[in-house]
Amino acid sequence: QSSGLADTTILSASGFPVEEITGGCFCCRFNSLTEAAERLTARVMPEVFLAEPVGSCTDLKATVSYPLRRMYGDDFSVAPFSVLVDPVRALRVLGLEAGRRFSDKVLYVYGKQLEEADVLVINKIDAVATARLAALRAALRERCPRAVLFEVSAKTGAGLEPWFSHILASDDESRANLDIDYDEYADGEARLGWLNCTARLSGRPFDGNDWVARLVETLQRQLRRLDIEIAHLKMTLTPAEHDRDLCVVNAVSTDAPPVSAFRLEDVIDAGDLIINLRAEGDPEVLLREATGALTAQAANAGLAVTVDHIEHFRPGRPVPTHRVVMA
């Protein structure tokens, strides 16, 4: 939906060729998606394109997969549509466990995402007890009987090969379109406010890993006090002169422990910070809390902070470029 995305920085620092689709999701910027694929093809000739849509989008088979097959079937083989599931959030959404969750308006979109999946992938199995995983597995099979189910850990690599083998050996499945009310969809998606910020930190040597982790925890604490549930909070910090060294800290809910996926090798003198926040709340409140936390923590650490870019908004109504009807 916007520029300055943490995932782009993470993938680029890991050496992967990447293109960023800004200003909307694939469904509403279909031509931007195909143009990005053409640019990647010209640069590196990849064998596989991994396309990750905005996390609040749905109806993607009708608006992305089917149009790709119809218009670009000679160029692309479209794999089954995979939907990744965070186990803790899913256990709460499906009523299997108590805990913080989104409003029913947002959960309408979440339910449709599960419903249209060809493949459901439960991630983070390394962090969930066997009994909880079994309960979630049974609930998903009952709710989504047509979906193929895989259980993986992106952190350890467990279960990834069977999933990859399945999607590489299979084609996108044709079936009747998702029964979806676009008014309900638009309302649910718009309840999730966005905030993206890029800033430069400088002034003295500091421990970037600890600094970013504390900023994530502070922002979580402030949003929890305001009863605002986080969909995702991602921060990256890149040293000013070392674009392959990287700190990444993320949290997937207001009460989830922050996870440090990548850590800087040493203290740094200056760095570029990216904040991506998506939460069920007023974007003005997200702006106030994020900038307040950033400014206060920088001052306490004796650091100067220069904001290069910041935007906050609610996404507009989804208007797909194409929507192929399947009976």
C-alpha positions in Angstrom: 0.0 0.0 0.0 2.9 2.4 0.5 6.7 2.8 0.1 9.4 2.2 2.7 8.7 -1.4 3.4 10.7 -3.4 5.9 10.4 -6.7 3.9 12.0 -5.1 0.9 15.0 -4.1 3.0 15.2 -7.6 4.6 15.1 -9.4 1.3 17.6 -7.1 -0.4 20.0 -7.4 2.5 19.8 -11.2 2.2 20.8 -11.0 -1.5 17.5 -11.7 -3.1 16.3 -9.7 -6.2 13.1 -7.9 -5.1 10.6 -5.5 -6.5 8.2 -3.4 -4.4 4.6 -2.8 -5.5 3.5 0.5 -3.9 0.2 2.4 -3.8 -2.0 -0.6 -3.5 -2.3 -4.4 -3.5 -1.8 -6.7 -6.5 -5.5 -6.9 -7.2 -5.8 -3.1 -7.6 -2.4 -2.7 -9.3 -2.3 -5.8 -11.4 -0.3 -4.1 -14.2 2.4 -3.0 -11.6 2.7 -6.7 -10.6 3.3 -7.9 -14.1 5.7 -5.0 -14.9 7.7 -5.9 -11.7 7.9 -9.5 -12.9 9.1 -8.3 -16.3 11.8 -6.2 -14.6 13.0 -9.1 -12.5 13.0 -11.3 -15.6 15.2 -8.8 -17.5 17.6 -8.6 -14.5 18.1 -12.1 -13.2 15.8 -14.5 -15.1 14.3 -16.1 -11.9 12.8 -19.6 -12.1 10.3 -18.8 -9.3 8.5 -15.6 -8.4 7.3 -15.3 -4.8 4.5 -12.7 -4.6 3.3 -11.6 -1.2 0.2 -9.4 -1.2 -0.9 -6.9 1.4 -1.8 -8.9 4.5 -5.4 -7.6 4.6 -6.3 -8.5 1.0 -8.5 -11.3 -0.1 -10.4 -12.5 -3.2 -6.9 -12.9 -4.7 -7.6 -16.0 -6.8 -10.3 -14.1 -8.8 -8.3 -10.9 -9.1 -4.7 -12.1 -9.4 -4.4 -15.9 -10.0 -7.1 -16.3 -12.6 -6.1 -13.1 -14.6 -2.5 -14.2 -14.6 -3.5 -17.6 -16.0 -5.8 -16.1 -18.6 -3.6 -13.3 -19.9 -0.1 -14.6 -19.1 -0.5 -18.4 -19.2 2.2 -18.7 -21.8 4.7 -16.8 -19.6 3.8 -18.0 -16.1 2.7 -21.2 -14.5 0.5 -20.1 -11.5 0.9 -22.2 -8.4 -1.8 -23.0 -5.9 -2.6 -20.1 -3.6 -1.0 -20.5 -0.2 -2.2 -18.7 2.9 0.2 -18.6 5.9 -1.4 -18.9 9.4 0.0 -17.6 12.6 -0.9 -20.3 15.1 -1.5 -18.1 18.2 -3.7 -15.6 16.3 -5.6 -18.5 14.6 -6.3 -20.2 17.9 -7.8 -17.0 19.2 -9.8 -16.2 16.1 -11.2 -19.7 15.8 -12.3 -19.6 19.5 -9.9 -22.3 20.7 -8.1 -20.0 23.1 -8.8 -16.7 24.9 -6.8 -13.6 24.2 -6.7 -10.3 22.3 -8.3 -10.4 18.8 -9.5 -8.1 16.1 -13.1 -6.7 15.8 -15.6 -8.8 13.8 -15.3 -6.4 10.9 -11.6 -7.2 10.5 -12.2 -10.9 11.2 -14.6 -11.0 8.2 -11.6 -10.4 6.0 -9.5 -13.0 7.9 -12.2 -15.6 7.5 -12.4 -15.0 3.7 -8.6 -15.4 3.5 -8.8 -18.8 5.1 -11.8 -19.7 2.9 -10.1 -19.1 -0.5 -6.9 -20.8 0.3 -5.8 -23.8 -1.9 -3.0 -24.4 0.6 -3.1 -23.5 4.3 0.4 -23.3 5.9 0.6 -23.2 9.7 3.9 -21.5 10.5 5.9 -21.3 13.8 5.3 -24.9 14.7 8.6 -24.7 16.7 6.9 -22.3 19.1 3.6 -24.1 19.7 2.9 -27.1 21.9 1.8 -30.4 20.3 -1.7 -30.3 21.8 -2.3 -26.7 20.7 -1.1 -27.5 17.2 -3.4 -30.6 17.0 -6.4 -28.5 18.1 -5.7 -25.9 15.4 -5.1 -28.5 12.7 -8.5 -30.1 13.4 -10.3 -26.8 13.4 -8.7 -25.7 10.1 -9.6 -29.0 8.5 -13.2 -28.7 9.6 -13.4 -25.1 8.5 -11.5 -25.4 5.2 -11.9 -29.0 4.0 -10.7 -28.3 0.5 -7.4 -26.8 1.5 -4.2 -28.8 1.6 -2.6 -28.4 5.0 1.1 -28.0 5.8 2.9 -27.3 9.1 6.2 -25.5 8.9 8.7 -23.5 10.8 10.2 -20.7 8.7 12.7 -20.3 11.5 14.1 -23.8 11.6 13.2 -24.9 8.1 11.0 -27.8 9.4 8.3 -28.8 6.9 9.3 -26.4 4.2 10.4 -28.9 1.6 7.0 -30.8 1.4 5.2 -27.4 1.0 7.6 -26.2 -1.7 7.4 -29.5 -3.5 3.6 -29.4 -3.6 3.3 -25.9 -5.0 6.0 -26.4 -7.5 4.4 -29.6 -8.8 0.8 -28.3 -8.8 -1.1 -25.8 -10.8 -3.6 -23.2 -9.5 -7.0 -24.9 -9.0 -10.1 -23.5 -10.7 -13.2 -23.3 -8.6 -16.2 -21.0 -8.0 -15.4 -17.5 -6.9 -15.3 -16.5 -3.3 -18.7 -15.4 -2.0 -17.6 -12.0 -0.7 -19.4 -8.7 0.1 -17.0 -6.0 -1.1 -18.7 -3.4 1.3 -17.9 -5.6 4.3 -14.4 -6.3 2.8 -13.7 -2.6 2.4 -15.0 -1.8 5.9 -12.8 -4.5 7.5 -9.7 -3.5 5.6 -10.1 0.2 6.4 -10.2 -0.5 10.1 -6.5 -1.4 10.0 -4.5 1.8 10.1 -1.1 2.0 8.4 2.0 3.9 9.5 5.3 3.7 7.6 8.3 5.7 8.7 12.0 6.0 7.6 14.5 7.9 9.7 18.2 8.4 10.2 19.7 7.9 13.7 23.1 9.4 14.5 25.1 11.1 17.3 27.2 8.5 19.1 27.9 4.8 19.1 25.0 2.7 20.3 23.7 -0.9 20.5 21.2 -1.0 17.6 19.9 -4.4 18.5 18.9 -3.4 22.0 17.7 0.0 20.9 15.2 -1.3 18.3 14.0 -4.1 20.6 13.2 -1.5 23.3 11.4 0.7 20.8 9.2 -2.2 19.7 8.4 -3.0 23.3 7.6 0.6 24.1 5.2 0.9 21.2 3.5 -2.3 22.0 3.0 -1.2 25.6 1.5 2.2 24.5 -0.9 0.5 22.0 -1.9 -2.1 24.6 -2.8 0.8 27.0 -5.0 2.2 24.2 -6.6 -1.2 23.5 -5.2 -1.2 19.9 -4.4 -4.6 18.5 -1.4 -4.9 16.2 -1.6 -6.8 13.0 2.1 -6.4 12.4 4.9 -4.2 13.7 8.3 -4.5 11.9 11.4 -2.4 12.4 14.7 -2.6 10.6 18.0 -0.8 11.3 20.7 -0.7 8.8 24.2 0.7 9.5 24.9 3.8 7.4 27.8 2.2 5.6 27.0 -1.5 5.7 23.8 -2.4 3.8 24.2 -6.2 4.3 24.4 -5.9 8.1 20.9 -5.6 9.5 18.8 -5.6 12.7 15.2 -6.8 12.3 12.7 -6.9 15.2 9.0 -7.7 14.7 5.8 -8.4 16.7 2.7 -9.9 15.4 0.3 -8.7 18.1 0.1 -6.2 20.9 1.0 -8.9 23.5 3.3 -11.1 21.5 7.0 -11.1 22.6 9.1 -9.3 20.0 11.3 -11.5 17.8 14.8 -10.5 16.6 15.1 -12.2 13.2 18.5 -10.5 12.3 21.0 -8.9 14.6 23.8 -6.3 14.0 27.3 -7.6 14.4 28.5 -4.6 16.4 27.6 -1.2 17.8 27.0 1.4 15.2 27.5 5.2 14.9 24.5 5.9 12.6 21.8 4.0 10.9 18.7 4.0 8.8 15.5 2.9 10.6 12.3 1.7 9.0 9.1 1.3 11.0 6.1 -0.5 9.5 3.0 -0.6 11.7 -0.4 -2.0 10.9 -3.0 -2.0 13.7 -6.7 -1.7 14.2 -6.8 1.9 15.2 -6.9 5.5 14.0 -3.9 6.3 11.8 -3.6 9.7 13.6 -3.2 7.8 16.9 -0.6 5.5 15.4 1.3 8.5 14.1 1.3 10.2 17.5 2.3 7.1 19.4 5.0 6.0 17.0 6.7 9.4 16.6 6.4 10.1 20.3 8.1 6.8 21.2 10.8 7.3 18.5 11.6 10.9 19.6 11.7 10.1 23.3 13.9 7.0 23.0 16.3 8.8 20.6 16.6 11.7 23.1 17.2 9.4 26.0 20.0 7.6 24.2 21.6 10.9 23.1 20.8 10.3 19.4 19.7 12.7 16.8 16.7 11.5 14.7 15.9 12.8 11.3 12.6 11.6 9.7 13.1 11.2 6.0 9.6 9.9 5.1 6.4 9.2 7.0 2.9 8.4 6.0 -0.2 7.2 7.8 -3.5 6.3 6.4 -6.4 3.9 6.1 -6.5 1.9 2.8 -9.1 2.9 0.3 -11.8 0.6 -1.0 -10.4 -2.3 -3.1 -11.2 -1.8 -6.8 -9.6 -4.7 -8.7 -8.1 -4.2 -12.1 -9.6 -7.6 -13.2 -11.9 -10.1 -11.6 -12.4 -13.3 -13.5 -15.6 -15.1 -12.7 -15.5 -18.9 -12.2 -18.8 -20.7 -11.9 
